[in-house]
Amino acid sequence: MKGKIDGSHLRLYDLIFRRFMASQAAEAKIKKRKVKLKVEDFVETRELTAEIVEKGFYQFLRFKPEHLPEGSFKILEKNLRKIPSKLYYTQGTLIEAMKEKGLGRPSTYATIISKLLEHRYVIERGRFLFPTGLGVKVYRYLSERFGDLVSEDFTRKLEEVMDKVERGETSYNENLLNLYRNLKTLLKA
């Protein structure tokens, strides 16, 4: 409602106030300890907080670093998971990747993503886009049968040709005929 302050407004104000106060406070002084984590063949050394000497800006934040007690630790349970080396795209990171690769146009980004979702090639869980079984099958089929035609390089070159046609630098009939010949050759193979 207009003009009413509710709990979410107060929480936001509290967060802003605490962050501001923390930005004006002195630095926190902490003691750190190096810890070697070893699980089977995996070894990693990390620096963790052992003790807070002076609270500094931490006095205004709800986040407090965990203290690491002295001694060695025994792993009671381990759970090994396969984590993808590259995170899945969000709508925003997908658009960024398309921009970097020179694919699509700003006016087409939203349409491309909505078509991927509409045809169920990807689904959105949380903020991330995950390929569906159908999406994987369609991708494999198209790349195996028409690899060159559905490649990023071909798409980028086709968009460059379309831009030249739009600017009147090249004939659309000639480019359309070349595209038709290429498609005919690919479809015969």
N, CA and C of each residue as an Amber inpcrd file, in Angstrom:
protein
   567
   0.8260000  -1.1900000   0.0000000   0.0000000   0.0000000   0.0000000
   0.8630000   1.2440000   0.0000000   0.3470000   2.2590000  -0.5750000
   1.0690000   3.5110000  -0.6840000   1.1520000   4.1870000   0.6860000
   2.3820000   4.5990000   1.0450000   2.5500000   5.3500000   2.2780000
   2.6720000   4.5160000   3.5380000   2.5740000   3.1970000   3.4390000
   2.6800000   2.3410000   4.6290000   4.0670000   1.7190000   4.6930000
   4.5990000   1.6350000   5.8830000   5.8980000   0.9970000   6.0950000
   5.6370000  -0.3650000   6.7200000   6.1860000  -1.3990000   6.0740000
   6.0140000  -2.7450000   6.6310000   7.3810000  -3.3060000   7.0350000
   7.3970000  -4.5560000   7.4250000   8.6240000  -5.1960000   7.9070000
   9.7330000  -5.2260000   6.8770000   9.3950000  -5.4100000   5.5910000
  10.4390000  -5.4690000   4.5630000  11.1400000  -4.1210000   4.4130000
  10.3830000  -3.0320000   4.5850000  10.9950000  -1.6970000   4.5270000
  11.9720000  -1.5080000   5.6880000  11.5520000  -1.9540000   6.8850000
  12.4110000  -1.8030000   8.0560000  13.6700000  -2.6580000   7.9350000
  13.5370000  -3.8820000   7.3970000  14.7040000  -4.7480000   7.2150000
  15.6760000  -4.1260000   6.2130000  15.1570000  -3.5540000   5.1380000
  16.0070000  -2.9060000   4.1430000  16.7240000  -1.7030000   4.7670000
  15.9900000  -0.8940000   5.5070000  16.6000000   0.2640000   6.1660000
  17.6880000  -0.2000000   7.1260000  17.4150000  -1.2630000   7.9070000
  18.3810000  -1.7900000   8.8570000  19.6500000  -2.2560000   8.1330000
  19.4780000  -2.9410000   7.0070000  20.6120000  -3.4140000   6.2300000
  21.4480000  -2.2400000   5.7140000  20.7850000  -1.2390000   5.1520000
  21.4870000  -0.0590000   4.6330000  22.2200000   0.6630000   5.7640000
  21.5390000   0.8370000   6.8970000  22.1380000   1.5230000   8.0360000
  23.3720000   0.7760000   8.5310000  23.2510000  -0.5500000   8.6970000
  24.3820000  -1.3390000   9.1870000  25.5630000  -1.2940000   8.2210000
  25.2780000  -1.3970000   6.9360000  26.3520000  -1.3400000   5.9290000
  27.0420000   0.0260000   5.9550000  26.2530000   1.0820000   6.0760000
  26.8350000   2.4220000   6.1520000  27.7270000   2.5390000   7.3780000
  27.2260000   2.1200000   8.5280000  27.9960000   2.2230000   9.7650000
  29.2750000   1.3890000   9.6660000  29.1740000   0.2040000   9.0930000
  30.3510000  -0.6550000   8.9390000  31.3810000  -0.0010000   8.0280000
  30.8980000   0.6980000   6.9870000  31.8340000   1.3590000   6.0570000
  32.5780000   2.5050000   6.7260000  32.0340000   3.0530000   7.8130000
  32.6810000   4.1640000   8.5210000  33.5410000   3.6820000   9.6820000
  33.4090000   2.4230000  10.0590000  34.1130000   1.8920000  11.2310000
  35.5510000   1.5090000  10.8690000  36.3170000   1.3040000  11.9050000
  37.7060000   0.8640000  11.7280000  37.7270000  -0.5690000  11.2160000
  38.8720000  -0.9440000  10.6350000  39.0060000  -2.3120000  10.1540000
  39.0030000  -3.2570000  11.3420000  38.5020000  -4.4460000  11.0980000
  38.5510000  -5.4720000  12.1320000  39.9540000  -6.0550000  12.1410000
  40.4070000  -6.4360000  13.3110000  41.7120000  -7.0970000  13.4130000
  41.4480000  -8.5430000  13.8170000  41.9560000  -9.4350000  12.9830000
  41.7120000 -10.8530000  13.2280000  43.0130000 -11.6360000  13.1220000
  43.0570000 -12.7620000  13.8140000  44.1750000 -13.6930000  13.6710000
  43.6910000 -14.8170000  12.7700000  44.5640000 -15.1890000  11.8430000
  44.2100000 -16.2580000  10.9130000  45.1050000 -17.4590000  11.1490000
  44.6190000 -18.6000000  10.7280000  45.3820000 -19.8310000  10.8400000
  45.2820000 -20.5710000   9.5130000  46.4320000 -21.0870000   9.0640000
  46.4300000 -21.8960000   7.8480000  46.0040000 -23.3090000   8.2010000
  45.1240000 -23.8380000   7.3660000  44.6020000 -25.1830000   7.5970000
  44.8100000 -25.9760000   6.3290000  45.3110000 -27.1870000   6.4680000
  45.4700000 -28.0610000   5.3130000  44.3260000 -29.0720000   5.3350000
  43.5480000 -29.0440000   4.2680000  42.4420000 -29.9860000   4.1300000
  42.9080000 -31.1200000   3.2250000  42.7720000 -32.3530000   3.7140000
  43.2340000 -33.4940000   2.9320000  42.1620000 -34.5750000   2.9620000
  41.6610000 -34.8970000   1.7780000  40.6880000 -35.9670000   1.6430000
  41.1510000 -36.8140000   0.4620000  41.5490000 -38.0360000   0.7590000
  42.1150000 -38.9390000  -0.2470000  43.2420000 -38.2320000  -0.9920000
  43.1480000 -38.0670000  -2.3140000  44.2130000 -37.4250000  -3.0930000
  44.0680000 -35.9060000  -3.1320000  42.9730000 -35.3870000  -2.6270000
  42.6990000 -33.9520000  -2.6800000  43.3550000 -33.2740000  -1.4720000
  44.1890000 -32.2630000  -1.7490000  44.8350000 -31.4870000  -0.6820000
  44.6620000 -30.0090000  -1.0120000  44.2200000 -29.2460000  -0.0330000
  44.0560000 -27.8080000  -0.2230000  44.4170000 -27.1090000   1.0780000
  45.1140000 -25.9800000   0.9470000  45.4600000 -25.1780000   2.1160000
  44.6120000 -23.9170000   2.0860000  43.9780000 -23.6200000   3.2170000
  43.1400000 -22.4200000   3.3300000  43.5440000 -21.6380000   4.5640000
  43.2410000 -20.3500000   4.5230000  43.4640000 -19.4900000   5.6670000
  42.1070000 -19.1840000   6.2810000  41.9170000 -19.5730000   7.5250000
  40.6400000 -19.3660000   8.2090000  40.8510000 -18.4990000   9.4480000
  39.7780000 -17.8430000   9.8780000  39.8370000 -16.9710000  11.0480000
  39.9710000 -17.8120000  12.3150000  40.9840000 -17.4770000  13.1080000
  41.1870000 -18.1770000  14.3750000  40.6010000 -17.3830000  15.5360000
  40.7190000 -16.0320000  15.4540000  40.2550000 -15.2040000  16.5700000
  40.0220000 -13.7740000  16.0870000  38.9960000 -13.1360000  16.6270000
  38.7570000 -11.7160000  16.3460000  39.4130000 -10.9260000  17.4750000
  40.4410000 -10.1490000  17.1490000  41.1690000  -9.3720000  18.1460000
  40.4160000  -8.0750000  18.4350000  40.0420000  -7.3320000  17.3740000
  39.2300000  -6.1250000  17.5130000  38.0570000  -6.2330000  16.5340000
  36.8530000  -6.0170000  17.0600000  35.6470000  -6.1990000  16.2460000
  35.5870000  -5.2700000  15.0340000  35.9910000  -4.0370000  15.1750000
  35.9430000  -3.1040000  14.0570000  34.5690000  -3.0780000  13.3970000
  34.5360000  -3.1910000  12.0880000  33.2620000  -3.1100000  11.3550000
  32.3310000  -4.2890000  11.6160000  32.8740000  -5.4180000  12.1470000
  32.0210000  -6.5650000  12.4300000  30.9510000  -6.2580000  13.4800000
  31.1920000  -5.2570000  14.3200000  30.2040000  -4.9360000  15.3540000
  28.8820000  -4.4610000  14.7620000  28.8960000  -4.0000000  13.5080000
  27.6650000  -3.5140000  12.8800000  27.0150000  -4.5440000  11.9520000
  27.7170000  -5.6070000  11.6780000  27.1890000  -6.6030000  10.7440000
  26.6830000  -7.8300000  11.4920000  25.6940000  -8.4380000  10.9410000
  25.1720000  -9.6620000  11.5630000  26.0910000 -10.8370000  11.2650000
  26.8330000 -10.7480000  10.1610000  27.7840000 -11.7900000   9.8020000
  28.9940000 -11.7120000  10.7170000  29.3560000 -12.8170000  11.2780000
  30.5580000 -12.8980000  12.0920000  31.3660000 -14.0980000  11.5870000
  32.6730000 -13.9410000  11.4020000  33.4690000 -15.0890000  10.9640000
  33.4810000 -16.1610000  12.0480000  33.4920000 -17.4000000  11.6060000
  33.5090000 -18.5020000  12.5700000  34.9120000 -18.6410000  13.1430000
  34.9720000 -18.9570000  14.4140000  36.2590000 -19.1850000  15.0620000
  36.6980000 -20.6040000  14.7940000  37.9920000 -20.7590000  14.5780000
  38.5550000 -22.0870000  14.3470000  39.3280000 -22.5080000  15.5830000
  38.8440000 -23.5200000  16.2810000  39.5490000 -23.9490000  17.4890000
  40.8920000 -24.6190000  17.1460000  41.7620000 -24.7040000  18.1540000
  43.0780000 -25.3350000  17.9980000  42.9170000 -26.8310000  17.7810000
  43.9610000 -27.4590000  17.2410000  43.9960000 -28.9060000  17.1350000
  43.7190000 -29.4040000  15.7270000  43.7270000 -30.7110000  15.6290000
  43.4330000 -31.3310000  14.3360000  42.0290000 -31.9010000  14.3780000
  41.4890000 -32.1590000  13.2230000  40.1060000 -32.5950000  13.1260000
  40.0360000 -33.8980000  12.3520000  39.0670000 -34.6710000  12.6930000
  38.8600000 -35.9340000  11.9930000  37.5830000 -35.8050000  11.1630000
  37.6700000 -36.2290000   9.9290000  36.4900000 -36.1830000   9.0650000
  35.5710000 -37.3380000   9.4420000  34.3610000 -36.9850000   9.8350000
  33.4010000 -38.0050000  10.2400000  32.6150000 -38.5380000   9.0400000
  32.4040000 -37.6700000   8.0750000  31.6110000 -38.0680000   6.9200000
  32.1160000 -37.2970000   5.7080000  32.1790000 -37.9680000   4.5760000
  32.5600000 -37.2620000   3.3550000  31.5380000 -37.5830000   2.2790000
  31.2980000 -36.5950000   1.4730000  30.3130000 -36.7230000   0.4050000
  30.9360000 -36.1230000  -0.8490000  31.3220000 -36.9530000  -1.7830000
  31.9310000 -36.4790000  -3.0080000  30.8440000 -36.2860000  -4.0590000
  30.8420000 -35.1160000  -4.6600000  29.8550000 -34.8060000  -5.6900000
  30.5640000 -34.3290000  -6.9290000  29.9710000 -34.6060000  -8.0630000
  30.4970000 -34.0830000  -9.3160000  29.8810000 -32.7050000  -9.5230000
  30.7350000 -31.7150000  -9.6160000  30.2800000 -30.3370000  -9.8000000
  30.6970000 -29.9090000 -11.1980000  29.7680000 -29.3750000 -11.9710000
  30.1490000 -28.9520000 -13.3260000  31.2370000 -27.8930000 -13.2900000
  32.1690000 -27.9880000 -14.2510000  33.2720000 -27.0360000 -14.2820000
  32.7830000 -25.6380000 -14.6580000  31.6640000 -25.5680000 -15.3550000
  31.1040000 -24.2790000 -15.7220000  29.6660000 -24.2250000 -15.2050000
  29.3330000 -23.1400000 -14.5400000  27.9830000 -22.9900000 -14.0240000
  26.9840000 -22.8530000 -15.1590000  25.7560000 -23.2220000 -14.8930000
  24.7020000 -23.0540000 -15.8810000  24.4170000 -21.5620000 -16.0630000
  23.8650000 -21.2470000 -17.2140000  23.5420000 -19.8560000 -17.5120000
  22.3120000 -19.4000000 -16.7440000  22.2910000 -18.1210000 -16.4200000
  21.0570000 -17.4470000 -16.0460000  20.6400000 -16.7140000 -17.3220000
  19.4660000 -16.1140000 -17.3270000  19.0720000 -15.3600000 -18.5150000
  20.0810000 -14.2530000 -18.7990000  20.5310000 -13.5870000 -17.7590000
  21.4910000 -12.4880000 -17.9210000  22.8390000 -12.9540000 -18.4400000
  23.3780000 -14.0590000 -17.8810000  24.6900000 -14.5320000 -18.3360000
  24.6070000 -15.1160000 -19.7480000  23.4620000 -15.6720000 -20.1150000
  23.2830000 -16.1660000 -21.4810000  23.3230000 -15.0040000 -22.4700000
  22.6460000 -13.9170000 -22.1340000  22.6550000 -12.7290000 -22.9990000
  24.0770000 -12.1590000 -23.0950000  24.7980000 -12.1100000 -21.9760000
  26.1880000 -11.6330000 -21.9950000  27.0430000 -12.4980000 -22.9120000
  26.8720000 -13.8290000 -22.8140000  27.6460000 -14.7450000 -23.6550000
  27.3120000 -14.5430000 -25.1280000  26.0290000 -14.3330000 -25.4320000
  25.6340000 -14.0880000 -26.8240000  26.2560000 -12.7930000 -27.3350000
  26.2730000 -11.7630000 -26.5020000  26.8940000 -10.4880000 -26.8970000
  28.3820000 -10.6860000 -27.1760000  29.0790000 -11.3880000 -26.2670000
  30.5150000 -11.6150000 -26.4200000  30.8340000 -12.3880000 -27.6950000
  29.9560000 -13.3360000 -28.0510000  30.2000000 -14.1670000 -29.2340000
  29.6460000 -13.5530000 -30.5120000  29.0050000 -12.3980000 -30.3790000
  28.4710000 -11.7200000 -31.5540000  27.2450000 -12.4010000 -32.1280000
  26.4520000 -13.0430000 -31.2800000  25.2570000 -13.7570000 -31.7250000
  24.0080000 -12.9900000 -31.3240000  23.0410000 -12.9010000 -32.2320000
  21.7840000 -12.2310000 -31.9230000  21.9500000 -10.7170000 -31.8860000
  20.8650000 -10.0770000 -31.5950000  20.8070000  -8.6210000 -31.4970000
  20.0670000  -8.2750000 -30.2140000  20.2830000  -7.0840000 -29.6640000
  19.5660000  -6.7180000 -28.4460000  18.0460000  -6.8980000 -28.5740000
  17.5230000  -6.6450000 -29.7600000  16.0730000  -6.7830000 -29.9490000
  15.6210000  -8.2430000 -30.0010000  16.5750000  -9.1850000 -30.1400000
  16.1910000 -10.6010000 -30.2620000  16.4910000 -11.4360000 -29.0260000
  17.2810000 -10.9060000 -28.0880000  17.6900000 -11.7090000 -26.9340000
  16.5050000 -12.2640000 -26.1470000  15.5640000 -11.4160000 -25.8160000
  14.4110000 -11.8560000 -25.0140000  13.5930000 -12.8950000 -25.7710000
  13.4390000 -12.7010000 -27.0850000  12.6700000 -13.6450000 -27.8970000
  13.3710000 -14.9980000 -27.9390000  14.6840000 -14.9990000 -28.0940000
  15.4400000 -16.2540000 -28.1420000  15.2410000 -17.0410000 -26.8500000
  15.3810000 -16.3620000 -25.7200000  15.2310000 -17.0490000 -24.4240000
  13.7990000 -17.5350000 -24.2370000  12.8110000 -16.7190000 -24.5980000
  11.4170000 -17.1460000 -24.4240000  11.1010000 -18.3450000 -25.3140000
  11.6920000 -18.4180000 -26.5200000  11.4740000 -19.5700000 -27.4130000
  12.1190000 -20.8270000 -26.8430000  13.3060000 -20.6890000 -26.2740000
  13.9590000 -21.8460000 -25.6490000  13.0850000 -22.4070000 -24.5230000
  12.5110000 -21.5120000 -23.7240000  11.6270000 -21.9300000 -22.6240000
  10.2960000 -22.4650000 -23.1520000   9.7250000 -21.7850000 -24.1260000
   8.4220000 -22.1600000 -24.6840000   8.4590000 -23.5460000 -25.3160000
   9.5420000 -23.8510000 -26.0370000   9.6600000 -25.1560000 -26.6980000
  10.2190000 -26.2250000 -25.7630000  10.4780000 -25.8470000 -24.5180000
  10.9570000 -26.7570000 -23.4760000  12.3290000 -27.3510000 -23.7970000
  13.1940000 -26.5530000 -24.4760000  14.5750000 -26.9640000 -24.6960000
  15.3800000 -26.7350000 -23.4320000  14.9540000 -25.7590000 -22.6300000
  15.5380000 -25.4910000 -21.3220000  14.3960000 -25.2280000 -20.3460000
  14.6900000 -25.4280000 -19.0760000  13.7440000 -25.0350000 -18.0220000
  14.5080000 -24.1240000 -17.0600000  13.7510000 -23.3110000 -16.3620000
  14.3600000 -22.3850000 -15.4200000  14.0390000 -22.8450000 -14.0060000
  15.1100000 -23.1190000 -13.2450000  14.9640000 -23.4760000 -11.8360000
  15.7620000 -22.4680000 -11.0440000  15.0650000 -21.7890000 -10.1530000
  15.7370000 -20.6880000  -9.4620000  16.0360000 -19.6430000 -10.5060000
  17.2810000 -19.2820000 -10.6270000  17.6630000 -18.3060000 -11.6510000
  18.3240000 -18.9820000 -12.8440000  18.6250000 -20.2740000 -12.7470000
  19.4410000 -20.9320000 -13.7530000  18.6150000 -21.6470000 -14.8150000
  19.1790000 -21.7040000 -16.0270000  18.5580000 -22.3980000 -17.1500000
  19.2370000 -23.7570000 -17.2960000  18.4260000 -24.8240000 -17.2790000
  18.9520000 -26.1710000 -17.4010000  18.4130000 -26.8150000 -18.6730000
  19.2830000 -27.4970000 -19.4460000  18.7950000 -28.1590000 -20.6590000
  17.8900000 -29.3290000 -20.2860000  16.8350000 -29.5160000 -21.0680000
  15.9410000 -30.6580000 -20.8640000  16.4200000 -31.8090000 -21.7400000
  15.8400000 -32.9850000 -21.5440000  16.1570000 -34.1200000 -22.4030000
  15.8740000 -33.7870000 -23.8570000  14.7440000 -33.1360000 -24.0950000
  14.3780000 -32.7360000 -25.4560000  15.4120000 -31.7640000 -26.0270000
  15.8310000 -30.7930000 -25.2420000  16.8260000 -29.8300000 -25.6970000
  18.1390000 -30.4920000 -26.0820000  18.5760000 -31.4600000 -25.2730000
  19.8180000 -32.1860000 -25.5580000  19.6660000 -32.9970000 -26.8430000
  18.5080000 -33.6720000 -27.0140000  18.2780000 -34.4700000 -28.2290000
  18.2690000 -33.5970000 -29.4780000  17.5770000 -32.4690000 -29.4070000
  17.5050000 -31.5580000 -30.5580000  18.8990000 -31.0310000 -30.8850000
  19.6500000 -30.6490000 -29.8540000  21.0110000 -30.1400000 -30.0680000
  21.8820000 -31.2040000 -30.7400000  21.8560000 -32.4270000 -30.2240000
  22.6710000 -33.5040000 -30.8040000  22.2760000 -33.7830000 -32.2530000
  20.9760000 -33.8510000 -32.4920000  20.4900000 -34.1270000 -33.8450000
  20.9610000 -33.0420000 -34.8250000  20.7620000 -31.7850000 -34.4570000
  21.1380000 -30.6880000 -35.3470000  22.6530000 -30.6130000 -35.5410000
  23.4370000 -30.8100000 -34.4550000  24.8880000 -30.7210000 -34.6160000
  25.4420000 -31.8830000 -35.4280000  24.8640000 -33.0730000 -35.2620000
  25.3540000 -34.2280000 -36.0250000  24.9940000 -34.1030000 -37.5040000
  23.7700000 -33.6830000 -37.8060000  23.3240000 -33.6160000 -39.2060000
  23.7100000 -32.3200000 -39.8960000  23.6920000 -31.2080000 -39.1790000
  23.9090000 -29.8910000 -39.7930000  24.9310000 -29.0750000 -39.0050000
  25.9940000 -29.7070000 -38.5600000  26.9830000 -29.0610000 -37.6910000
  27.4190000 -27.6840000 -38.1510000  27.8340000 -27.5860000 -39.4410000
  28.3050000 -26.2960000 -39.9490000  27.1830000 -25.2650000 -39.9850000
  25.9850000 -25.7210000 -40.2910000  24.8500000 -24.8180000 -40.4670000
  24.3590000 -24.2240000 -39.1480000  24.5070000 -24.9670000 -38.0620000
  24.0210000 -24.4820000 -36.7570000  25.1630000 -24.0450000 -35.8400000
  26.3400000 -23.8710000 -36.4020000  27.4870000 -23.4530000 -35.5820000
  27.3920000 -21.9600000 -35.2560000  28.0870000 -21.5660000 -34.2160000
  28.1280000 -20.1470000 -33.8350000  28.7820000 -19.3300000 -34.9380000
  29.8140000 -19.8900000 -35.5570000  30.5310000 -19.1680000 -36.6110000
  29.6200000 -18.8880000 -37.8020000  28.8450000 -19.8920000 -38.2170000
  27.9250000 -19.7070000 -39.3460000  26.8710000 -18.6470000 -39.0060000
  26.3360000 -18.7250000 -37.7930000  25.3120000 -17.7710000 -37.3580000
  25.8610000 -16.3480000 -37.3560000  27.0780000 -16.1930000 -36.8230000
  27.7090000 -14.8750000 -36.7780000  27.9150000 -14.3270000 -38.1970000
  28.4190000 -15.1800000 -39.1160000  28.6480000 -14.7500000 -40.5030000
  27.3350000 -14.4030000 -41.1990000  26.2880000 -15.1930000 -40.9350000
  24.9890000 -14.9260000 -41.5370000  24.4400000 -13.5780000 -41.0580000
  24.6070000 -13.2890000 -39.7780000  24.1540000 -12.0030000 -39.2470000
  24.9410000 -10.8380000 -39.8510000  26.2380000 -11.0470000 -40.1060000
  27.0490000 -10.0080000 -40.7520000  26.5440000  -9.7420000 -42.1700000
  26.2100000 -10.8220000 -42.9010000  25.6720000 -10.6830000 -44.2600000
  24.3410000  -9.9410000 -44.2190000  23.4820000 -10.2940000 -43.2490000
  22.1850000  -9.6220000 -43.1290000  22.3620000  -8.1320000 -42.8500000
  23.3670000  -7.7850000 -42.0350000  23.6540000  -6.3700000 -41.7630000
  24.0920000  -5.6490000 -43.0320000  24.9330000  -6.3180000 -43.8350000
  25.3870000  -5.7120000 -45.0950000  24.2260000  -5.5210000 -46.0580000
  23.3080000  -6.4970000 -46.1060000  22.1310000  -6.3790000 -46.9630000
  21.2860000  -5.1980000 -46.5050000  21.1110000  -5.0770000 -45.1830000
  20.3180000  -3.9730000 -44.6340000  20.9180000  -2.6050000 -44.9840000
  22.2490000  -2.5300000 -44.9610000  22.9140000  -1.2650000 -45.2800000
  23.0200000  -1.0250000 -46.7930000  22.6110000  -2.0340000 -47.5980000
  22.6640000  -1.8940000 -49.0560000  24.0400000  -2.1350000 -49.6350000
  24.9300000  -2.7910000 -48.8630000  26.2980000  -3.0340000 -49.3230000
  26.4080000  -4.2900000 -50.1800000  25.4190000  -5.1570000 -50.1140000
  25.4350000  -6.4020000 -50.8840000  24.0070000  -6.7650000 -51.2810000
  23.8980000  -7.6030000 -52.2910000  22.5900000  -7.9950000 -52.8200000
  22.0020000  -9.1410000 -52.0010000  20.7430000  -8.9980000 -51.5970000
  20.1250000 -10.0790000 -50.8330000  19.8520000 -11.2770000 -51.7300000
  19.5630000 -11.0550000 -53.0350000  19.3070000 -12.1730000 -53.9600000
  20.5400000 -13.0590000 -54.0920000  21.7050000 -12.4370000 -54.2520000
  22.9570000 -13.1800000 -54.4000000  23.2630000 -13.9840000 -53.1350000
  23.0880000 -13.3670000 -51.9730000  23.3620000 -14.0510000 -50.7040000
  22.3500000 -15.1460000 -50.4280000  21.1130000 -14.9110000 -50.7900000
  20.0790000 -15.9270000 -50.6220000  20.3660000 -17.1330000 -51.5050000
  20.8200000 -16.8950000 -52.7310000  21.1680000 -17.9700000 -53.6510000
  22.3530000 -18.7780000 -53.1100000  23.3770000 -18.0760000 -52.5670000
  24.5270000 -18.7740000 -51.9660000  24.0950000 -19.6200000 -50.7740000
  23.2220000 -19.0750000 -49.9410000  22.7180000 -19.8070000 -48.7790000
  21.9390000 -21.0400000 -49.2370000  21.1020000 -20.8720000 -50.2610000
  20.3110000 -21.9850000 -50.8070000  21.2320000 -23.0950000 -51.3170000
  22.2890000 -22.7320000 -52.0470000  23.2390000 -23.7270000 -52.5750000
  23.9160000 -24.4890000 -51.4280000  24.3330000 -23.7450000 -50.4070000
  24.9570000 -24.3920000 -49.2400000  24.0080000 -25.3470000 -48.5410000
  22.7600000 -24.9250000 -48.3680000  21.7470000 -25.7770000 -47.7270000
  21.4970000 -27.0280000 -48.5740000  21.3930000 -26.8640000 -49.8610000
  21.1320000 -27.9870000 -50.7680000  22.2630000 -29.0020000 -50.6690000
  23.5110000 -28.5180000 -50.6310000  24.6720000 -29.3950000 -50.5070000
  24.6380000 -30.1310000 -49.1750000  24.3600000 -29.4000000 -48.1110000
  24.3190000 -30.0180000 -46.7770000  23.2100000 -31.0670000 -46.6730000
  22.0610000 -30.7820000 -47.2500000  20.9350000 -31.7040000 -47.1500000
  21.1560000 -32.9800000 -47.9680000  21.9620000 -32.9270000 -49.0120000
  22.2690000 -34.1170000 -49.8110000  23.2200000 -35.0310000 -49.0810000
  24.0840000 -34.4670000 -48.2450000  25.1250000 -35.2630000 -47.5610000
  24.5650000 -36.2050000 -46.5450000
